[in-house]
Structures are given as structure tokens and as C-alpha cells.
């Protein structure tokens, strides 16, 4: 019914644990008729902000979320993106983030 209505359809989530591609696979596997461009995540918002501000992030995100940042420069970071990634929250990484 939504598809036939004069509205834009988006699937919105605040997950930072998986990429849009992984979400798409999971949702289509559940029977949703959805395209990747219809998914908006907090990682999407973070990427948009990084591009607008022209910054190079240190990505403290789960490895499964990294594909959503393909093409974003991360050399000599001047910003930090934090997501749910307990395996990356250790002294060495936190020290890098604070520097």
C-alpha cells in the first residue's frame, strides 16, 4: 500500500553494527521488497557528515560496518566515528582516538 501511495519509502535504523548491504540481505531474506537506497542508517548519516565536512575519520566501528565508508579517506585522521564495536574499545585504540 505504501508503494502505491505518493510518499517516499525509507527504512531507518540506528544500528552501527552492520553495513547497508548486510541489512538489505537480511530484510530481503525476510521478504521485504526493498532497495539499498531506501535504507538510511546512522552510518549513512555519519558518512554524509564526513563528506560535507571533508574530514578523515578514525573509524571505531564494527568491521561489518566498514563497507559503508568505502572511499572515505582515513589517513592522518582529524575526526573520530564511534559505533558499537566493543572489540575496538581498548587502550591502544582509545589512545589513538584521543590523539
MARTIVO-681791 format. One record per residue: x, y, z of N, C-alpha, C, O in turn. Coordinates in Angstrom, 2 decimals, decimal comma. Example, Ala and Ser with C-alpha at 12.3 -4.5 7.8 and 13.67 -1.06 7.14 Angstrom:
<recs>
+---------+---------+---------+---------+---------+---------+---------+---------+---------+---------+---------+---------+
:     n.x :     n.y :     n.z :    ca.x :    ca.y :    ca.z :     c.x :     c.y :     c.z :     o.x :     o.y :     o.z :
+---------+---------+---------+---------+---------+---------+---------+---------+---------+---------+---------+---------+
:   13,19 :   -5,69 :    7,80 :   12,30 :   -4,50 :    7,80 :   13,20 :   -3,30 :    7,80 :   14,24 :   -3,32 :    8,46 :
:   12,85 :   -2,25 :    7,08 :   13,67 :   -1,06 :    7,14 :   12,90 :    0,03 :    7,87 :   13,41 :    1,14 :    8,04 :
+---------+---------+---------+---------+---------+---------+---------+---------+---------+---------+---------+---------+
</recs>
This chain:
<recs>
+---------+---------+---------+---------+---------+---------+---------+---------+---------+---------+---------+---------+
:     n.x :     n.y :     n.z :    ca.x :    ca.y :    ca.z :     c.x :     c.y :     c.z :     o.x :     o.y :     o.z :
+---------+---------+---------+---------+---------+---------+---------+---------+---------+---------+---------+---------+
:    0,81 :   -1,19 :    0,00 :    0,00 :    0,00 :    0,00 :    0,86 :    1,25 :    0,00 :    0,55 :    2,22 :   -0,70 :
:    1,93 :    1,24 :    0,77 :    2,84 :    2,40 :    0,79 :    3,47 :    2,64 :   -0,58 :    3,64 :    3,78 :   -1,00 :
:    3,81 :    1,57 :   -1,26 :    4,44 :    1,71 :   -2,58 :    3,52 :    2,41 :   -3,57 :    4,00 :    3,10 :   -4,47 :
:    2,23 :    2,25 :   -3,43 :    1,30 :    2,88 :   -4,37 :    0,88 :    4,28 :   -3,91 :    0,23 :    5,01 :   -4,66 :
:    1,25 :    4,66 :   -2,69 :    0,92 :    6,00 :   -2,18 :    1,96 :    7,01 :   -2,67 :    3,09 :    6,63 :   -2,99 :
:    1,59 :    8,28 :   -2,73 :    2,53 :    9,31 :   -3,20 :    3,49 :    9,76 :   -2,08 :    3,57 :   10,94 :   -1,76 :
:    4,20 :    8,80 :   -1,52 :    5,17 :    9,10 :   -0,46 :    6,49 :    8,39 :   -0,76 :    6,52 :    7,39 :   -1,49 :
:    7,56 :    8,91 :   -0,19 :    8,85 :    8,26 :   -0,30 :    8,96 :    7,23 :    0,82 :    8,66 :    7,53 :    1,98 :
:    9,38 :    6,03 :    0,49 :    9,53 :    4,96 :    1,48 :   11,00 :    4,85 :    1,87 :   11,88 :    4,76 :    1,00 :
:   11,26 :    4,85 :    3,17 :   12,61 :    4,65 :    3,69 :   12,54 :    3,69 :    4,87 :   11,57 :    3,68 :    5,63 :
:   13,57 :    2,89 :    5,02 :   13,73 :    2,02 :    6,16 :   14,86 :    2,62 :    6,98 :   16,00 :    2,70 :    6,51 :
:   14,56 :    3,04 :    8,19 :   15,50 :    3,80 :    9,02 :   15,86 :    2,99 :   10,25 :   15,00 :    2,39 :   10,90 :
:   17,15 :    2,98 :   10,57 :   17,63 :    2,27 :   11,76 :   18,82 :    3,02 :   12,36 :   19,51 :    3,76 :   11,67 :
:   19,03 :    2,82 :   13,64 :   20,18 :    3,44 :   14,29 :   21,31 :    2,43 :   14,50 :   22,25 :    2,70 :   15,25 :
:   21,23 :    1,29 :   13,85 :   22,28 :    0,29 :   14,03 :   23,61 :    0,78 :   13,45 :   23,66 :    1,45 :   12,42 :
:   24,68 :    0,43 :   14,15 :   26,03 :    0,72 :   13,65 :   26,82 :   -0,57 :   13,53 :   28,04 :   -0,55 :   13,33 :
:   26,14 :   -1,69 :   13,64 :   26,80 :   -2,99 :   13,69 :   26,97 :   -3,65 :   12,34 :   27,78 :   -4,57 :   12,20 :
:   26,21 :   -3,21 :   11,33 :   26,31 :   -3,86 :   10,02 :   26,09 :   -2,85 :    8,91 :   25,47 :   -1,80 :    9,10 :
:   26,60 :   -3,18 :    7,76 :   26,51 :   -2,30 :    6,59 :   25,12 :   -2,33 :    5,98 :   24,32 :   -3,22 :    6,27 :
:   24,84 :   -1,35 :    5,14 :   23,57 :   -1,31 :    4,42 :   23,39 :   -2,57 :    3,57 :   22,29 :   -3,10 :    3,46 :
:   24,46 :   -3,04 :    2,98 :   24,40 :   -4,26 :    2,15 :   23,94 :   -5,45 :    2,99 :   23,11 :   -6,24 :    2,54 :
:   24,49 :   -5,58 :    4,21 :   24,09 :   -6,68 :    5,09 :   22,63 :   -6,53 :    5,53 :   21,89 :   -7,51 :    5,60 :
:   22,23 :   -5,30 :    5,84 :   20,84 :   -5,05 :    6,22 :   19,90 :   -5,39 :    5,07 :   18,85 :   -6,00 :    5,27 :
:   20,30 :   -4,99 :    3,86 :   19,49 :   -5,29 :    2,68 :   19,30 :   -6,80 :    2,52 :   18,18 :   -7,26 :    2,28 :
:   20,36 :   -7,55 :    2,66 :   20,28 :   -9,01 :    2,53 :   19,36 :   -9,60 :    3,60 :   18,57 :  -10,50 :    3,32 :
:   19,47 :   -9,09 :    4,81 :   18,62 :   -9,61 :    5,89 :   17,16 :   -9,27 :    5,65 :   16,29 :  -10,12 :    5,82 :
:   16,88 :   -8,02 :    5,25 :   15,49 :   -7,60 :    5,04 :   14,86 :   -8,30 :    3,83 :   13,70 :   -8,70 :    3,89 :
:   15,61 :   -8,44 :    2,75 :   15,04 :   -9,14 :    1,59 :   14,84 :  -10,62 :    1,92 :   13,90 :  -11,25 :    1,44 :
:   15,73 :  -11,17 :    2,76 :   15,56 :  -12,55 :    3,20 :   14,30 :  -12,75 :    4,03 :   13,75 :  -13,85 :    4,09 :
:   13,85 :  -11,67 :    4,67 :   12,61 :  -11,72 :    5,45 :   11,38 :  -11,44 :    4,59 :   10,25 :  -11,47 :    5,07 :
:   11,62 :  -11,16 :    3,29 :   10,51 :  -10,96 :    2,39 :   10,18 :   -9,51 :    2,06 :    9,19 :   -9,24 :    1,37 :
:   10,99 :   -8,57 :    2,53 :   10,74 :   -7,16 :    2,22 :   11,15 :   -6,86 :    0,79 :   12,20 :   -7,30 :    0,33 :
:   10,33 :   -6,11 :    0,09 :   10,65 :   -5,62 :   -1,25 :   11,30 :   -4,27 :   -1,06 :   10,62 :   -3,26 :   -0,90 :
:   12,64 :   -4,24 :   -1,06 :   13,38 :   -3,05 :   -0,67 :   14,63 :   -2,92 :   -1,53 :   15,22 :   -3,91 :   -1,94 :
:   15,03 :   -1,69 :   -1,78 :   16,28 :   -1,39 :   -2,50 :   17,26 :   -0,75 :   -1,52 :   16,85 :   -0,13 :   -0,54 :
:   18,54 :   -0,90 :   -1,79 :   19,56 :   -0,38 :   -0,87 :   19,41 :    1,12 :   -0,63 :   19,62 :    1,59 :    0,49 :
:   19,05 :    1,88 :   -1,67 :   18,93 :    3,34 :   -1,49 :   17,77 :    3,72 :   -0,58 :   17,66 :    4,88 :   -0,17 :
:   16,90 :    2,77 :   -0,25 :   15,78 :    3,04 :    0,65 :   16,15 :    2,84 :    2,12 :   15,33 :    3,09 :    3,01 :
:   17,36 :    2,39 :    2,38 :   17,82 :    2,16 :    3,75 :   18,63 :    3,38 :    4,20 :   19,54 :    3,82 :    3,50 :
:   18,28 :    3,91 :    5,37 :   19,03 :    5,03 :    5,95 :   19,41 :    4,63 :    7,37 :   18,55 :    4,33 :    8,19 :
:   20,72 :    4,62 :    7,64 :   21,22 :    4,22 :    8,94 :   22,00 :    5,37 :    9,58 :   22,26 :    6,39 :    8,95 :
:   22,35 :    5,18 :   10,83 :   23,20 :    6,17 :   11,48 :   24,57 :    6,22 :   10,81 :   25,23 :    7,26 :   10,82 :
:   25,00 :    5,11 :   10,21 :   26,25 :    5,12 :    9,45 :   26,11 :    5,96 :    8,19 :   27,06 :    6,64 :    7,78 :
:   24,94 :    5,94 :    7,57 :   24,67 :    6,78 :    6,41 :   24,79 :    8,24 :    6,82 :   25,42 :    9,04 :    6,11 :
:   24,20 :    8,60 :    7,95 :   24,27 :    9,98 :    8,44 :   25,71 :   10,37 :    8,75 :   26,13 :   11,48 :    8,43 :
:   26,46 :    9,46 :    9,36 :   27,86 :    9,74 :    9,68 :   28,67 :    9,95 :    8,40 :   29,47 :   10,88 :    8,32 :
:   28,47 :    9,10 :    7,42 :   29,20 :    9,24 :    6,16 :   28,86 :   10,57 :    5,49 :   29,75 :   11,27 :    4,99 :
:   27,57 :   10,93 :    5,47 :   27,16 :   12,20 :    4,87 :   27,86 :   13,37 :    5,56 :   28,33 :   14,29 :    4,89 :
:   27,94 :   13,34 :    6,88 :   28,59 :   14,41 :    7,62 :   30,09 :   14,46 :    7,32 :   30,66 :   15,53 :    7,15 :
:   30,73 :   13,30 :    7,26 :   32,16 :   13,24 :    6,94 :   32,42 :   13,88 :    5,57 :   33,38 :   14,63 :    5,41 :
:   31,58 :   13,56 :    4,61 :   31,74 :   14,11 :    3,26 :   31,49 :   15,61 :    3,23 :   32,21 :   16,35 :    2,56 :
:   30,48 :   16,07 :    3,95 :   30,18 :   17,50 :    3,99 :   31,29 :   18,30 :    4,66 :   31,63 :   19,40 :    4,22 :
:   31,86 :   17,74 :    5,73 :   32,89 :   18,44 :    6,49 :   34,31 :   18,22 :    5,95 :   35,26 :   18,86 :    6,40 :
:   34,45 :   17,31 :    4,99 :   35,75 :   17,00 :    4,38 :   36,79 :   16,61 :    5,44 :   37,90 :   17,14 :    5,47 :
:   36,39 :   15,67 :    6,31 :   37,31 :   15,20 :    7,35 :   37,70 :   13,75 :    7,08 :   37,05 :   13,04 :    6,33 :
:   38,78 :   13,35 :    7,74 :   39,31 :   11,99 :    7,60 :   39,14 :   11,29 :    8,96 :   39,84 :   11,63 :    9,91 :
:   38,25 :   10,33 :    9,05 :   37,94 :    9,75 :   10,35 :   38,83 :    8,57 :   10,75 :   39,35 :    7,84 :    9,92 :
:   38,96 :    8,43 :   12,04 :   39,37 :    7,17 :   12,64 :   38,05 :    6,45 :   12,87 :   37,19 :    6,95 :   13,59 :
:   37,89 :    5,29 :   12,27 :   36,62 :    4,57 :   12,33 :   36,63 :    3,55 :   13,46 :   37,25 :    2,49 :   13,35 :
:   35,94 :    3,87 :   14,56 :   35,77 :    2,93 :   15,66 :   34,40 :    2,27 :   15,50 :   33,49 :    2,49 :   16,30 :
:   34,29 :    1,47 :   14,45 :   33,05 :    0,78 :   14,13 :   33,34 :   -0,70 :   13,94 :   34,49 :   -1,09 :   13,74 :
:   32,31 :   -1,50 :   13,99 :   32,45 :   -2,93 :   13,75 :   32,98 :   -3,16 :   12,34 :   32,65 :   -2,40 :   11,43 :
:   33,78 :   -4,17 :   12,16 :   34,34 :   -4,47 :   10,84 :   33,26 :   -4,68 :    9,78 :   33,48 :   -4,37 :    8,61 :
:   32,09 :   -5,19 :   10,19 :   31,00 :   -5,40 :    9,23 :   30,38 :   -4,08 :    8,77 :   29,63 :   -4,06 :    7,79 :
:   30,67 :   -2,99 :    9,46 :   30,14 :   -1,68 :    9,08 :   31,07 :   -0,93 :    8,14 :   30,66 :    0,05 :    7,52 :
:   32,31 :   -1,36 :    8,02 :   33,30 :   -0,65 :    7,21 :   32,93 :   -0,45 :    5,75 :   33,28 :    0,59 :    5,18 :
:   32,22 :   -1,39 :    5,10 :   31,86 :   -1,15 :    3,70 :   31,07 :    0,15 :    3,47 :   31,12 :    0,72 :    2,38 :
:   30,36 :    0,62 :    4,48 :   29,60 :    1,86 :    4,32 :   30,50 :    3,09 :    4,27 :   30,03 :    4,20 :    4,01 :
:   31,80 :    2,91 :    4,52 :   32,75 :    4,02 :    4,48 :   33,77 :    3,88 :    3,35 :   34,78 :    4,57 :    3,34 :
:   33,50 :    2,98 :    2,42 :   34,39 :    2,79 :    1,28 :   34,58 :    4,12 :    0,55 :   33,60 :    4,81 :    0,25 :
:   35,83 :    4,45 :    0,26 :   36,12 :    5,68 :   -0,47 :   36,37 :    6,88 :    0,43 :   36,80 :    7,93 :   -0,06 :
:   36,12 :    6,76 :    1,72 :   36,38 :    7,85 :    2,66 :   37,84 :    7,73 :    3,11 :   38,26 :    6,68 :    3,59 :
:   38,60 :    8,80 :    2,96 :   40,00 :    8,79 :    3,38 :   40,13 :    8,71 :    4,88 :   39,45 :    9,44 :    5,61 :
:   41,01 :    7,83 :    5,35 :   41,22 :    7,67 :    6,78 :   42,67 :    7,88 :    7,19 :   43,03 :    7,67 :    8,35 :
:   43,52 :    8,30 :    6,23 :   44,91 :    8,57 :    6,56 :   45,00 :    9,85 :    7,38 :   44,28 :   10,82 :    7,10 :
:   45,87 :    9,86 :    8,38 :   46,07 :   11,04 :    9,22 :   44,72 :   11,60 :    9,70 :   44,37 :   12,73 :    9,36 :
:   43,96 :   10,82 :   10,47 :   42,60 :   11,21 :   10,84 :   42,54 :   12,51 :   11,64 :   43,40 :   12,81 :   12,46 :
:   41,47 :   13,27 :   11,37 :   41,21 :   14,50 :   12,12 :   39,78 :   14,50 :   12,68 :   39,24 :   15,55 :   13,03 :
:   39,18 :   13,32 :   12,75 :   37,85 :   13,13 :   13,30 :   37,73 :   11,68 :   13,76 :   38,54 :   10,83 :   13,37 :
:   36,73 :   11,41 :   14,58 :   36,50 :   10,05 :   15,08 :   35,03 :    9,70 :   14,90 :   34,15 :   10,49 :   15,26 :
:   34,76 :    8,52 :   14,35 :   33,40 :    8,00 :   14,25 :   33,33 :    6,80 :   15,19 :   34,12 :    5,86 :   15,07 :
:   32,39 :    6,84 :   16,12 :   32,24 :    5,78 :   17,11 :   30,93 :    5,05 :   16,89 :   29,86 :    5,66 :   16,82 :
:   31,01 :    3,75 :   16,78 :   29,83 :    2,91 :   16,68 :   29,94 :    1,78 :   17,70 :   30,86 :    1,76 :   18,51 :
:   29,00 :    0,86 :   17,65 :   29,03 :   -0,28 :   18,56 :   30,09 :   -1,25 :   18,06 :   29,87 :   -2,01 :   17,11 :
:   31,24 :   -1,22 :   18,72 :   32,36 :   -2,08 :   18,31 :   33,22 :   -2,41 :   19,52 :   34,35 :   -1,93 :   19,61 :
:   32,72 :   -3,21 :   20,44 :   33,45 :   -3,49 :   21,67 :   34,85 :   -4,04 :   21,45 :   35,74 :   -3,82 :   22,27 :
:   35,05 :   -4,76 :   20,34 :   36,38 :   -5,33 :   20,08 :   37,42 :   -4,26 :   19,78 :   38,62 :   -4,53 :   19,84 :
:   36,97 :   -3,04 :   19,45 :   37,90 :   -1,95 :   19,15 :   38,10 :   -0,99 :   20,32 :   38,92 :   -0,08 :   20,24 :
:   37,37 :   -1,19 :   21,40 :   37,49 :   -0,32 :   22,56 :   38,52 :   -0,90 :   23,52 :   38,19 :   -1,61 :   24,47 :
:   39,77 :   -0,57 :   23,25 :   40,87 :   -0,98 :   24,11 :   41,83 :    0,20 :   24,21 :   41,71 :    1,18 :   23,47 :
:   42,78 :    0,11 :   25,11 :   43,65 :    1,24 :   25,42 :   44,32 :    1,82 :   24,18 :   44,30 :    3,04 :   23,98 :
:   44,90 :    0,98 :   23,35 :   45,62 :    1,48 :   22,18 :   44,70 :    2,27 :   21,24 :   45,07 :    3,35 :   20,77 :
:   43,52 :    1,74 :   20,96 :   42,60 :    2,42 :   20,05 :   42,04 :    3,70 :   20,67 :   41,92 :    4,72 :   19,99 :
:   41,71 :    3,65 :   21,94 :   41,20 :    4,85 :   22,60 :   42,28 :    5,94 :   22,64 :   41,98 :    7,12 :   22,51 :
:   43,51 :    5,54 :   22,83 :   44,62 :    6,49 :   22,82 :   44,74 :    7,15 :   21,44 :   44,93 :    8,36 :   21,34 :
:   44,62 :    6,36 :   20,37 :   44,64 :    6,91 :   19,01 :   43,49 :    7,89 :   18,81 :   43,67 :    8,96 :   18,22 :
:   42,31 :    7,52 :   19,29 :   41,14 :    8,39 :   19,12 :   41,33 :    9,72 :   19,84 :   40,99 :   10,77 :   19,30 :
:   41,84 :    9,69 :   21,04 :   42,02 :   10,94 :   21,78 :   43,13 :   11,81 :   21,20 :   43,10 :   13,03 :   21,34 :
:   44,08 :   11,20 :   20,55 :   45,15 :   11,99 :   19,91 :   44,63 :   12,66 :   18,66 :   45,37 :   13,37 :   17,98 :
+---------+---------+---------+---------+---------+---------+---------+---------+---------+---------+---------+---------+
</recs>
